[in-house]
Amino acid sequence: MPSELALTADAVWLNRAAADRAEAIDQCGALLVELGAVEPGYVSAMHEREASVPTFVGEGVAIPHGTDASRALVRKTALAVVQFPHGVDWGGSTVHVAIGIASSGEEHLGVLSSLARILTDPEKAARLRGATAPADVVDLLSPARNG
């Protein structure tokens, strides 16, 4: 499967703070909008998805994304990685990294596969949560380096 999704350093915000899950999702959505990946209305769909299906996936990571209906608002597939060193309450779990996903197809699956490998390796998960440079996050989430 060709990897059409390349995570770049401009899609990584480190050392952020959010008062709650909603603010964290807003930051992921704002970064996706800034990257030109989605229409602004996609952010509301991310909140809608979170209300119906929480996106916490373990090891301090959540993957907020829009609803199936919101795919029409996606301009291009992209990820937005936002790190919260002090953590954000995510419905009873603590999230340190939120990875916003914008996808109208299946291009994000390679990165999600890499993320799954990271989350099953406590050392790599700790490196993701504690990353101090965007390049570290890009390196960790690149399918070619984790496949």
N, C-alpha and C positions, 0 to 999 in steps of 0.2 A: 504494500500500500504506500503510495507516495506521501511524503509528509509535506502538506501544503501550508502547515502552520509553523512559522518560526517565531519563537518568543524572542523579543529584543529587550535591551536594557531600558528603553523608554516606556516599556509596559510594566515596569516594576517600581513601586513606591515603597520605600523602606522607612522604618522608624515613625510610623503614623500612630495616631490615637483616635479612638472613637468611643463615644459615651455608651453606645449600645449597638446591637446587631443592625438595626435600621440605618444608623449612621455609617456603619462599616459597609453595608450594601450600597449606600449612596456613594461612598468613595470609590468602590469598585466600578459602579456604573459611570461615575464622572470620568474615571480613567478610560473606560471603553469609549465614551463619547469623545474625549480628547484625542484618542487614537484614531478617530474617524470610523470606528468599527460599527457603531450603532446610532440610530436616531435617539434623541433624548427620551422618547416615550418608552424605550426599552427598560429604563431604570425602574419604572413603575411595575413592569412585568416581572422584574427580578424580585420585587417585594411580594407580588402576587404568588409567584412560585414558592417563595420562602414560607408564606402563610399556609400553603397547602402541603408542601413537602420540604421539611427542613433539610438544609444542604450541608450540615456538619458531616464530615466523613472520617473523623478520627485523627489522632496525633496532633491536635491543635489546628486542624485545617478544615475550612469550609469552601464549597465551590458554588457560590451563588450564580444563578443563571436565569434566563427568562423562561416564559411558558412556550409551549409549542406554537401557540397563536402569534407570539411575538417574533417569530423567525422572520416575518415580513419586515421588521424594523432593523434587521441585521444587514449592514452594508458589506462587511467582510468578516471572515472568521478571525477571532483574536482572543487572547487571554489578557487579563489585567491582574497582576499579582500585587496585593497590598498587605504589608506586614504590620502587625500590631504587637510590638515587644511586650507591652504590659497586659495584653490579652483583652478580649471582648467577650462578655457573656453572650453565649449563643444558645439560649433556651436551656440553660443548665450545664452546658459544656463551655469550655474556654477556648476561643479561637485566637491564634497568633498569626495565622496567614489565611487570607481570603483570596481565592482565585476566581475572579469573575470570568465567565465564559460567554462569548457571543459566537453563535454558530448557526448557519442555516443548513448545514450538511453534517458530514461525519469527520471533517478535517481535524477536529479537536481530539479524536480518540487516541492518537499516538501520544499526545501529551498527557491525557488522562491515564493511559497505560503506564507511562513513566511515573506519574504521580502515585499510582497504586504501588509500584515497586518501592518508591521512596517511603510511603506510609507503612509498608511492611518491614522496613529497615529502620529501627529506632535511631541509629546513628545518623543516617541520611535525613530523617525527619527532623532531628535536632539541628542539623546544619541548615535546613530550610527555614526553620523557625528563628534561628540565630544569625542568618545571613547579614553581612555588613556591607555588601556591595551588590548592585544589580547583576553584575556578571556572575556572581556565585549562584544566584537564583536561576539565571538563564542556563548555566552549566548543569545544575541539578535537574532541571525540567526538560532538557533536550533529549528527545527520544534516541538519537544516534549515540549519545553517551551512556544511556541507561539500558539500551536494548541488548 
